[in-house]
Amino acid sequence: MFTTRPEIAGTFGVVASTHWIASQVGMAVLERGGNAFDAAVAAGFTLQVAEPHLNGPGGDCPIIIHDAKAGAQRVICGQGVAPAGLTVAHVKNELGLDLIPGTGFLPAMVPGAFDAWALMLRDYGTWSLRDVLSYAIGYAHRGIHYVPRVVATLNTVKPLFETEWPTSAEIWLRNGGPVAGGLYANPTLGRTWERVLREAEAAGHDRVAQIDAARNAWYGGFVAEAIGEFFAKEALLDASGQRHKGVLTAHDMSHWRASQEAPLRREYRGHTVLKCGVWSQGPAMLQTLALLEGFDLAGMDPMGEQYAHTVIECMKLAFADREAFYGDPDFVDVPIHHLLSDEYAAERRKLVGEAASLDLRPGSLPGMATPWVDHDAVSRMELLTRAPGAGEPTVARLGVSGADTCHIDVIDAQGNMVSATPSGGWFQSSPAIPGLGFCLGTRGQMFWLDENLPNGLKPGKRPRTTLSPAMALKDGRPWMSFGTPGGEQQDQWQPIMFTRMVDHAMGIQQAIDAPAFHTEHWPSSFWPRVARPGKVVLEGRYAPEVARLLTARGHLVDVGGDWSEGRLTGARQEADGQLFAGANPRGMQGYAVGR
């Protein structure tokens, strides 16, 4: 089968990410004696400079790891929580909003990425914080190659920065702004990291003490203070078409730290797939696999209509349950073990018919009320095309670009594995913090303004994130780390890749390169929470017959570009010690490296 590039193979170590510079940084760390955790942290900070339209220091980062020494897997939750002042009463009653806007101050959560990386480095890495940060600091000061998509995204928000978000203009429109293929520096961010290191090293020579001091500088020191002061200072424009002040404070930040927990897991044909908990959408992939296990996927053409229809219909059922049941388990009792059970899957599988369903159909659970279904997702589509604030310049009018995400996979010679999906804090998400060189993520837009819903807004609660790294064991042995950018598509493209490898014996690069698809059937997690029931987007390299047959089944098919679906990366370790890795060729910046 055709591949755009060879699958990377070696025995020493492999790194795959959404940007070749980050992949090379990770490999450089491995070659200098660092382990997979050191390499992933260094690559992760580098991505914050290389792909500021996809992630940043003020974003989020869930991570799944395999610790070879302990022989165990853990999840590091880098998803921050809602500020104390972000309540349903404040947003609905005081501000008169029906949805949390997708940009600006209001949807900003406590930023989780820095502490997630720092916690992993402290507990599993071997390098100092200075060593892993040195790569990103160097690029922040000297400049880093900007791919065309960074500049294209910046151009969509340039009018917004010039007229409404001057602190962002100071960072990203300096000297006319970057040009595609050129170098662009962010010395303000570099100085922020350097100050964090100075405060960290003032704690003494102990590596752990330095990392903890850095975490305190970020969440209880000058970084938190600068964020709190800026958010309270003035009201700035957001996607609602109105100007609002922020509610995130330094006090909110001081009370939060990243945490660790056991991953959720589900068996699939001799493999165990690991995902983050129900504060993420990750379990929807596990539910999809539970449904697919009852079908003979191996007997279907992986690029054929029957395979696509079966996967799509199973995903519709899994994501309907995501909408109805998932939420922060610190606030809501999610019956996830029942949702992942064989018995529940068998019952739900009966709903997969020969025709496409146009309904959102969450399951019924014993002892629980009829699950909530959002009935307004289609009607909100007009918010994507009209200016919501009459007479005011709005984000919609000024042209906000959609955002995305990054991913990193690392395996070292000792068998340590990392799957990390950093995102949020995109430069188009919220105004840059003066003196820090970055902005905050806006994942609060994923809350519903109803405290009684599983994913309803409450202070201190995690929004149900779309970020969803993955890991898999094979016959009980750690096998593969994988993931993708893509928001709602993350847990659609991943089961496609995974089943093509397990059921059709594809390699990583083959499964990544093969044409893919997604559906927009359920309400999006992103403002304005739109759904397009029955819509399926096929990558343009599918045979025309596939689109015709899916349409005949009742799917509403759109055909995208030839290389428009799926931005996956992955790395795996076989029983003989060989390491393999692959990365997405779409957009041309994703690369895997290894030896």
C-alpha positions in Angstrom: 0.0 0.0 0.0 1.2 3.5 -0.9 2.7 5.6 1.9 3.9 9.2 1.7 7.0 8.4 3.7 8.6 5.3 5.2 7.5 4.1 8.6 10.4 5.0 10.9 12.1 1.9 12.5 14.8 1.5 15.1 15.7 0.1 18.5 17.1 3.1 20.4 14.1 5.5 20.5 11.4 7.1 18.4 9.6 10.4 18.5 6.6 11.5 16.5 4.9 14.9 16.7 2.9 17.4 14.7 6.0 19.5 13.9 9.4 18.2 12.8 11.4 20.6 15.0 9.7 19.3 18.1 10.3 15.7 17.0 14.0 16.5 16.5 14.2 18.2 19.9 12.7 15.0 21.5 15.2 12.8 19.7 18.1 15.1 20.7 17.1 14.6 24.3 17.1 10.8 23.9 20.5 10.9 22.3 21.9 13.0 25.1 20.8 10.4 27.7 17.3 11.6 28.6 14.4 9.3 28.9 11.0 9.4 27.1 9.6 11.7 29.7 12.4 14.2 29.4 12.1 14.1 25.6 8.3 14.7 25.6 8.6 17.7 28.0 11.3 19.3 25.8 9.3 18.7 22.7 6.1 19.9 24.3 7.6 23.3 25.3 9.1 23.6 21.8 5.7 23.1 20.2 4.5 26.2 22.2 6.9 28.3 20.2 6.6 26.4 16.9 2.8 26.1 16.7 1.4 29.0 18.6 -1.8 28.8 16.6 -2.3 25.2 18.0 -1.1 25.4 21.6 0.6 27.6 24.1 1.9 27.8 27.7 -1.5 28.9 28.9 -3.3 25.9 27.4 -4.1 22.3 28.5 -2.3 19.0 28.3 -3.6 15.5 29.1 -0.9 12.8 29.0 -0.9 9.0 29.2 2.4 7.4 30.1 3.8 3.9 30.5 6.5 3.8 33.3 8.7 0.8 32.3 10.3 0.7 35.8 7.0 0.4 37.6 5.3 -1.6 34.7 2.3 0.6 35.0 0.3 3.2 33.1 -0.9 6.6 34.4 -2.8 9.6 33.2 -1.6 13.1 34.0 -4.5 15.5 34.0 -3.4 18.8 32.7 -7.0 20.1 32.2 -7.6 23.2 34.4 -10.8 24.0 36.1 -13.4 26.8 36.1 -12.6 29.9 38.1 -14.6 30.6 41.3 -16.3 33.6 39.7 -17.4 31.7 36.5 -20.9 30.7 37.5 -24.1 30.1 35.6 -25.7 33.0 37.4 -22.9 35.4 36.4 -22.9 34.3 32.7 -26.7 34.0 32.2 -28.2 36.5 34.7 -25.5 39.2 35.0 -24.1 39.1 31.5 -27.3 37.9 29.7 -25.5 35.2 27.6 -27.0 31.8 26.6 -23.6 30.3 25.8 -20.1 30.8 27.1 -18.3 32.6 24.2 -15.5 30.7 22.4 -12.9 33.5 22.7 -11.8 36.2 25.0 -11.6 36.4 28.8 -14.8 34.6 30.0 -14.0 31.0 28.8 -10.5 31.0 30.2 -9.8 28.1 32.6 -6.9 27.7 35.0 -4.1 26.9 32.5 -3.0 23.3 32.9 -0.2 22.7 30.4 2.7 24.0 32.4 2.0 21.9 35.5 1.2 18.8 33.5 4.6 18.9 31.9 6.3 19.9 35.1 4.7 17.1 37.1 5.7 14.5 34.5 9.2 15.7 34.5 9.4 15.7 38.3 8.0 12.3 38.9 9.2 10.3 35.8 12.0 12.3 34.1 15.7 12.6 34.9 16.6 16.1 33.6 16.5 19.5 35.2 13.8 22.0 34.2 16.5 24.2 32.7 17.8 21.4 30.5 14.4 20.6 29.0 13.4 24.3 28.6 16.7 25.3 27.0 15.5 24.2 23.5 12.2 26.3 23.7 14.0 29.3 25.2 16.6 29.2 22.4 13.9 29.2 19.7 11.9 31.9 21.5 14.9 34.2 21.4 16.5 33.3 18.1 13.3 32.6 16.2 11.7 29.5 14.8 10.6 28.6 11.3 6.9 29.4 10.8 5.0 27.2 8.5 2.4 28.8 6.2 -0.6 27.8 8.4 0.7 29.9 11.3 0.8 33.0 9.2 -2.5 32.2 7.5 -4.2 31.8 10.8 -2.7 35.0 12.1 -3.9 36.9 9.1 -7.5 36.0 9.9 -7.3 37.6 13.4 -5.0 40.5 12.4 -7.9 43.0 12.3 -9.0 41.8 15.7 -5.5 42.3 17.2 -5.1 45.7 15.6 -8.5 47.1 16.8 -9.4 45.1 19.9 -6.5 43.1 21.4 -3.5 45.4 21.4 -1.4 43.1 23.7 -1.7 40.4 21.1 -0.6 42.7 18.4 2.5 43.6 20.4 3.5 39.9 20.4 2.4 38.6 17.0 2.3 41.7 14.7 5.6 43.1 15.8 7.6 44.5 12.8 4.7 43.7 10.5 4.3 40.1 11.8 5.8 36.9 10.6 6.0 35.7 7.0 5.6 32.1 5.9 8.9 30.3 5.8 10.7 32.9 7.9 11.9 33.0 11.4 9.9 34.6 14.2 10.9 35.1 17.8 8.9 35.6 21.0 11.5 37.1 23.3 8.8 38.0 25.9 7.9 34.4 26.3 11.6 33.5 26.5 12.1 36.0 29.3 9.1 34.6 31.2 10.6 31.1 31.1 14.0 32.5 32.2 12.4 34.2 35.2 10.7 31.0 36.2 14.1 29.2 36.0 15.8 31.9 38.2 13.1 31.5 40.8 13.3 27.7 40.5 17.1 27.6 41.0 16.9 29.9 44.0 15.4 26.8 45.8 18.8 25.1 45.7 20.4 22.4 43.7 17.9 19.6 44.2 16.1 18.8 40.9 12.7 18.1 42.4 12.9 21.2 44.6 13.6 23.3 41.6 10.7 21.9 39.6 8.3 22.5 42.5 9.6 26.0 42.9 8.9 26.6 39.2 5.4 25.3 39.6 4.9 27.7 42.5 6.2 30.6 40.5 3.7 29.8 37.8 0.6 29.1 39.9 1.4 31.1 43.0 3.8 33.8 41.9 4.4 36.3 39.2 2.7 34.4 36.3 -0.6 34.0 38.2 -0.4 37.6 39.5 0.1 39.0 35.9 -2.9 37.0 34.7 -5.2 38.0 37.5 -4.3 41.7 37.1 -4.9 41.7 33.4 -8.2 39.8 33.5 -9.6 42.3 36.1 -8.3 45.4 34.3 -10.5 46.0 31.4 -13.3 44.5 29.3 -12.3 43.2 25.9 -14.2 41.8 22.9 -15.1 38.1 22.6 -17.1 35.9 20.3 -20.4 37.0 21.8 -19.9 40.4 20.1 -19.6 42.1 23.5 -16.8 43.2 25.7 -16.3 41.4 29.0 -13.8 41.3 31.9 -12.3 38.1 33.0 -13.1 36.3 36.2 -9.9 34.2 36.5 -7.8 35.3 39.5 -4.4 34.5 40.9 -6.3 32.9 43.8 -7.9 30.5 41.4 -4.5 29.5 40.0 -2.9 29.0 43.4 -5.5 26.4 44.4 -5.0 24.1 41.4 -2.3 21.6 40.4 -2.2 18.8 37.8 -3.1 15.4 39.1 -2.5 11.7 38.3 -5.0 8.9 38.0 -5.4 5.4 36.5 -6.5 5.4 32.8 -9.8 3.9 31.7 -9.3 0.7 29.6 -11.2 -1.5 27.2 -10.3 -4.7 25.5 -10.4 -5.0 21.7 -9.3 -8.2 19.9 -6.4 -9.0 22.2 -5.5 -5.4 22.7 -6.2 -3.1 25.7 -6.8 0.5 24.7 -6.2 3.2 27.4 -7.9 6.6 27.6 -8.3 9.5 30.0 -11.3 9.6 32.2 -14.8 10.9 31.7 -13.6 14.5 32.1 -12.5 14.0 28.5 -14.3 12.6 25.5 -11.7 9.7 25.4 -14.1 7.0 26.7 -16.2 7.6 23.5 -13.5 5.8 21.6 -13.6 2.9 24.0 -17.4 2.7 23.6 -17.0 2.8 19.8 -14.5 -0.1 20.0 -16.9 -2.0 22.2 -19.6 -1.7 19.6 -17.3 -2.5 16.7 -16.0 -5.7 18.3 -19.3 -7.3 17.3 -18.7 -6.7 13.6 -16.4 -8.5 11.2 -14.3 -5.4 10.3 -11.5 -7.7 9.0 -13.9 -8.9 6.3 -14.7 -5.4 5.1 -12.7 -3.3 2.7 -11.0 -0.7 5.0 -11.5 1.9 2.3 -15.0 0.7 1.5 -18.5 1.9 2.1 -19.5 -0.9 4.5 -16.6 -0.2 6.8 -17.3 3.5 6.9 -21.0 3.1 7.5 -20.4 0.7 10.4 -17.8 2.8 12.1 -19.9 6.0 11.7 -23.0 4.5 13.1 -21.1 3.1 16.1 -19.5 6.5 16.7 -22.9 8.2 16.7 -24.1 6.0 19.5 -20.9 6.4 21.5 -20.9 10.2 21.2 -24.6 10.4 22.1 -23.6 8.9 25.4 -20.7 11.4 25.7 -23.3 14.2 25.4 -25.7 12.6 27.9 -23.4 11.3 30.6 -19.8 12.5 30.6 -18.5 15.2 33.0 -16.0 15.8 35.7 -16.2 12.8 38.0 -15.4 15.1 41.0 -18.8 16.6 40.4 -21.0 13.9 38.7 -21.4 10.2 39.0 -20.7 8.9 35.5 -21.7 5.2 35.1 -18.7 4.5 32.9 -18.2 0.9 33.9 -21.8 0.2 32.7 -21.2 2.2 29.6 -18.1 0.1 28.8 -19.6 -3.3 29.6 -20.1 -6.1 27.1 -23.8 -6.3 28.0 -24.4 -2.6 27.3 -22.5 -2.8 24.0 -24.5 -5.8 22.9 -27.8 -4.0 23.5 -26.7 -0.7 21.8 -25.2 -2.6 18.9 -28.8 -3.7 17.9 -29.4 0.0 16.9 -26.8 -0.2 14.1 -28.9 -0.8 11.0 -28.4 -0.7 7.3 -29.6 2.9 7.0 -28.0 6.0 8.5 -29.6 7.3 11.7 -30.3 11.0 11.8 -31.2 11.0 15.5 -29.1 11.5 18.6 -29.7 8.4 20.6 -28.1 8.1 24.1 -28.6 4.9 26.0 -31.0 4.2 28.8 -29.3 3.2 32.1 -30.9 1.3 35.0 -32.1 3.7 37.8 -31.3 6.8 35.8 -33.7 9.4 34.4 -34.1 9.8 30.6 -30.8 11.4 29.5 -30.7 15.0 28.4 -30.4 15.7 24.6 -29.6 19.1 23.2 -32.4 20.0 20.8 -31.1 23.4 19.7 -27.7 22.4 18.1 -29.0 22.8 14.5 -30.7 26.2 15.1 -27.5 27.7 16.5 -25.8 27.3 13.2 -26.7 30.8 12.2 -24.3 32.1 14.9 -21.5 30.9 12.6 -22.5 33.2 9.8 -24.1 36.3 11.4 -22.6 39.0 13.6 -24.1 38.5 17.0 -23.7 42.0 18.3 -25.6 44.6 16.2 -23.7 47.8 15.8 -20.5 46.4 17.4 -17.4 45.1 15.7 -17.4 41.4 16.6 -15.0 38.5 16.4 -17.3 37.0 13.8 -17.0 40.0 11.6 -13.3 40.4 12.1 -12.7 36.8 11.1 -11.6 34.4 13.8 -10.0 31.2 12.5 -10.8 27.8 13.9 -8.2 26.4 16.2 -6.6 23.0 16.6 -4.2 20.9 18.6 -0.8 19.2 18.7 0.3 15.7 19.6 3.5 14.0 20.8 4.4 10.3 21.0 7.7 9.1 22.5 9.2 5.6 23.2 12.7 5.1 24.5 15.0 2.1 24.6 13.9 1.2 28.2 10.3 0.9 27.0 8.9 4.1 28.6 6.1 5.6 26.5 4.4 9.0 26.3 1.2 10.0 24.5 0.5 13.7 25.0 -2.1 16.0 23.4 -1.2 19.7 24.3 -3.7 22.3 23.1 -5.3 25.6 24.0 -3.7 28.9 24.6 -3.8 29.5 20.8 -3.0 33.1 19.9 -6.5 33.5 18.4 -8.2 32.3 21.6 -7.8 35.3 24.0 -5.7 38.4 24.5 -2.0 38.0 25.3 -1.1 38.6 28.9 1.2 41.7 29.1 4.8 40.9 30.0 4.3 37.1 29.7 4.2 36.5 25.9 1.3 34.1 25.8 -2.5 33.9 26.1 -4.9 31.5 27.9 -7.0 28.7 26.6 -10.8 29.0 26.3 -12.0 25.5 27.1 -14.8 26.9 29.3 -16.8 27.3 26.1 -17.4 23.5 26.4 -19.6 23.9 29.5 -23.4 24.1 29.3 -25.0 26.8 31.3 -27.1 24.4 33.4 -25.6 23.2 36.7 -27.7 20.0 36.6 -26.2 18.6 33.4 -23.1 16.3 33.7 -21.1 18.8 31.7 -22.8 21.8 33.3 -20.8 24.8 34.6 -19.7 24.9 38.2 -16.7 26.7 39.7 -13.8 24.4 40.3 -15.1 21.9 37.7 -13.2 20.6 34.6 -14.9 21.2 31.3 -15.3 18.0 29.3 -12.4 18.3 27.0 -12.0 17.0 23.5 -8.3 16.4 24.1 -7.7 12.7 24.0 -4.3 10.9 23.9 -4.3 7.2 23.5 -2.2 4.2 24.4 -2.6 0.5 23.7 -1.3 -2.8 25.1 -1.0 -6.0 23.0 -1.4 -9.3 24.9 -0.8 -7.3 28.1 2.4 -5.7 26.9 2.8 -2.0 26.2 2.5 -1.7 22.4 1.5 1.7 21.0 1.2 5.4 21.8 -0.9 7.4 19.4 -3.2 10.5 19.0 -4.2 13.4 16.8 -5.3 17.0 16.8 -8.9 17.5 15.6 -11.3 18.4 18.4 -14.4 16.3 17.9 -12.5 14.3 15.3 -9.8 13.0 17.7 -11.9 10.0 18.8 -13.1 9.5 15.3 -9.8 9.3 13.5 -8.1 7.3 16.2 -10.5 4.3 16.1 -10.2 4.4 12.3 -6.4 4.2 12.5 -6.5 1.6 15.3 -8.9 -0.8 13.7 -7.1 -0.6 10.3 -3.9 -1.7 12.2 -5.6 -4.4 14.3 -8.2 -5.7 11.8 -6.3 -5.1 8.5 -2.7 -5.4 9.6 -1.6 -2.0 8.4 1.5 -0.3 9.8 1.4 3.1 11.5 2.3 5.1 8.4 -0.1 3.1 6.2 -3.0 3.7 8.6 -2.2 7.4 8.9 -1.9 7.9 5.1 -5.1 6.0 4.2 -8.1 8.2 3.4 -10.3 8.9 6.4 -13.6 10.4 7.3 -15.6 12.0 10.2 -19.2 12.9 11.1 -20.6 16.1 12.6 -23.8 14.3 13.7 -23.7 15.5 17.4 -23.4 18.9 19.1 -19.8 20.2 18.8 -18.0 20.9 22.0 -16.9 24.3 20.7 -18.9 27.5 20.5 -21.6 27.8 19.3 -22.2 24.0 19.9 -23.5 23.3 16.4 -24.6 19.8 15.1 -25.2 18.7 11.6 -27.2 15.5 11.9 -26.2 12.8 9.4 -23.3 14.8 7.9 -20.3 12.7 6.9 -17.1 14.2 5.4 -15.1 11.8 3.2 -11.5 12.5 2.2 -11.3 13.2 -1.5 -9.2 10.1 -2.3 -12.1 7.7 -1.7 -13.6 6.1 -4.7 -16.7 8.0 -5.9 -18.7 4.8 -5.4 -18.2 5.1 -1.6 -19.8 8.5 -1.5 -22.7 7.2 -3.7 -23.4 4.2 -1.6 -23.2 6.1 1.7 -25.6 8.6 0.3 -28.0 5.8 -0.7 -28.0 4.7 3.0 -29.1 8.2 4.1 -25.8 9.8 5.1 -25.4 13.4 4.1 -22.0 13.2 2.4 -19.6 16.0 1.7 -16.3 15.2 -0.1 -13.3 17.1 1.2 -9.9 17.6 -0.2 -7.6 14.7 -1.1 -5.5 15.1 2.0 -8.0 16.7 4.4 -8.9 14.1 7.0 -6.8 12.8 9.9 -3.6 14.4 11.5 -2.4 11.4 13.5 0.9 10.4 14.9 1.9 7.1 16.5 4.8 5.0 17.9 4.9 1.3 18.8 7.2 -1.2 20.3 7.1 -4.9 19.1 8.1 -7.9 21.2 11.5 -8.2 19.5 12.5 -4.7 20.7 11.9 -3.0 17.4 10.4 0.5 17.5 8.3 2.0 14.8 6.7 5.4 14.3 4.8 7.4 11.8 3.3 10.9 11.4 0.7 12.8 9.4 1.8 14.1 6.0 -1.2 16.4 5.7 0.1 20.0 6.0 3.6 18.6 5.7 5.0 19.6 9.2 4.3 16.4 11.1 7.3 14.0 11.3 8.5 11.0 13.0 12.2 10.4 13.8 14.1 7.6 15.4 17.0 5.2 15.2 
